Every structure is written in structure tokens, then in C-alpha cells.
Amino acid sequence: MRVLVTFAVEAEFAPWRKRHRFARNQIKIPRLAQNEPFSEVYEGGVAGTDVDVLLTGIGWQDMSGYIAKKVFRELLRRKPDSCISTGLAGGLNAQFRPGEIVAASELVFRGGGNKMYSNRRLLKVAETCGAKIAKTLITESHIVSEASAKSAMSKFGDFVDMESYHILQIVSGTQIPAIAVRGISDAANEDLPLDFNRIIGHDGTVRKGQLIGELARSPQKISRLIRFGWRSRKAAYSLADFLDRFITSFVEYDGRVAAAAYGEVAAR
């Protein structure tokens, strides 16, 4: 059995990567002009299951996003038994608190397009593994930093990220079941400590000059930034725990379904 998992950046993946000793693998991208190897792919094993992990980067708007999509399609050629879009997300609904794991029934993109849906079977497994089930995940083209913006968006969704809609949209053209599951990093009623759109690069690296400038102008934000970093790290560890339970349960669930189907056919 094989599972494909996507995170946006290394910091989200790090607790799970260290736990299972995922190895980095380079993939050549066919039909790309420069045909450069893409190294943000990892391979490992969890509960006897082969797992491919792709770090997509934050958002899908630039050339890096274009390359990540190409790599993602190449990984889908391996015919995984399921695909999990995961990482951290911002809360829009006060019901979902930092550190909690939330799975989306449906996904919408603020830029338009048809709704995407998580696989019902995977949602059932996620719920048994401790995830809360939300109705709608909104995928946005930028990081939503202000509580006032979250409040306005809460009329349309329960939490927000920058990648999941695009991932499930690509998977929707296959027969591979997919689900969006995220760890909540910040609550609906709080501003982020800084404008991360200016400070964080596509690959999750910190632009040190901008960070130092922001903190120099507002040193009172340092404690808030430390608190936010601690909570995000805690959410990433909770996500790692969830993924271990989910993959183990998914393998067992698929085994029970297959056994039941076999018994039904044998009885005919």
C-alpha cells in the first residue's frame, strides 16, 4: 500500500520526518525546460505502508508552484491508495482551537472554481482518529493575518490555508481518494503577530532583514511571535500523531472492506 502526503513547508513536516526517518529523493520532471531535479520529495514507511511526501511550498502562484504541481502529478503516477493534503491552517470558526486537527468535508478557492470534496471514507477514518470534521476549508492566495479578515471569511468557511484546494483539484481527475486535514495554528479571534506575507518566502524560509525590521519597529511583538511559534510547533506534533493513527487505521479499514467484499463475492 502507498500513501501520498503533502505539506507546504519543512517546519510542518519536521516532527513526522524525524520520527520515521524519511529520506530525501530527487525527481526529474519530464517536459520541463531545464529538467532540474526537484528535491523536496521524501520517501519513508509508516505502519508497513510506503509513504511519499511532497513539500509544495506556500501557495501555487509562481514558478515554484508550477514546478510543485508537475512533481505532484509525477507522484500520482505511482498510483497511491490515498492522498492527504496536510499542514497548518488558520481558524475561522471559533469552534476550532489552536492545536486541534480538523478535516474538511468540502473545499473552496477564493479565486473561484467548483467545490472540491474530501473522500467520505477517509473522512470517516479521520474522525475515528480524533480529527474534528468541518464543513468548509477555504484556500486563499495569501496568508490571512488579521482577525477582522478572518471574521469576514467565517461566513463562508471554517478554516483557511493556501494549498489544499489546488491539491484536491488535481487529484479529482484520478480515481485516487483524497482528503484535506490540517492542524490549527491560530484562532479565529486573533491577529497573527506579524505580516508573514512579507516575512516568509515561498519555501518557508524567513527573510531575516524584514523580520528584524518588523521587530525593531514593534519590539512588543517578540513575545507574541515566540508564543505563536510554540503553538505552531505543538500543532505540527499533534499532526504527526494524527498521521500515524490515520495511516494505521486506513490500512486496517481497507483490509476490513476488502475482506468483506471478498466474503460477499465468495457467498454468491
C-alpha positions, 0 to 999 in steps of 0.5 A, a space after each residue: 500500500 502507498 500513501 501520498 502526503 503533502 505539506 507546504 513547508 519543512 517546519 510542518 513536516 519536521 516532527 513526522 520526518 524525524 520520527 520515521 526517518 524519511 529520506 530525501 529523493 530527487 525527481 526529474 520532471 519530464 517536459 520541463 525546460 531545464 529538467 532540474 531535479 526537484 528535491 523536496 520529495 521524501 520517501 519513508 514507511 509508516 505502519 508497513 505502508 510506503 509513504 511519499 511526501 511532497 513539500 509544495 511550498 506556500 501557495 501555487 502562484 509562481 514558478 515554484 508552484 508550477 514546478 510543485 504541481 508537475 512533481 505532484 502529478 509525477 507522484 500520482 503516477 505511482 498510483 497511491 491508495 490515498 492522498 492527504 493534503 496536510 499542514 497548518 491552517 488558520 481558524 475561522 470558526 471559533 469552534 476550532 482551537 489552536 492545536 486541534 486537527 480538523 478535516 474538511 468535508 468540502 473545499 473552496 478557492 477564493 479565486 473561484 472554481 467548483 467545490 472540491 470534496 474530501 473522500 467520505 471514507 477517509 473522512 470517516 477514518 479521520 474522525 475515528 482518529 480524533 480529527 474534528 470534521 468541518 464543513 468548509 476549508 477555504 484556500 486563499 492566495 495569501 496568508 490571512 493575518 488579521 482577525 477582522 479578515 478572518 471574521 469576514 471569511 467565517 461566513 463562508 468557511 471554517 478554516 483557511 490555508 493556501 494549498 489544499 484546494 489546488 491539491 484536491 483539484 488535481 487529484 479529482 481527475 484520478 480515481 485516487 481518494 483524497 482528503 484535506 486535514 490540517 492542524 490549527 495554528 491560530 484562532 479565529 479571534 486573533 491577529 497573527 503577530 506579524 505580516 508573514 506575507 512579507 516575512 516568509 518566502 515561498 519555501 518557508 524560509 524567513 527573510 531575516 532583514 524584514 523580520 528584524 525590521 518588523 521587530 525593531 519597529 514593534 519590539 512588543 511583538 517578540 513575545 507574541 511571535 515566540 508564543 505563536 511559534 510554540 503553538 505552531 510547533 505543538 500543532 505540527 506534533 499533534 499532526 504527526 500523531 494524527 498521521 500515524 493513527 490515520 495511516 494505521 487505521 486506513 490500512 486496517 479499514 481497507 483490509 476490513 472492506 476488502 475482506 468483506 467484499 471478498 466474503 460477499 463475492 465468495 457467498 454468491 
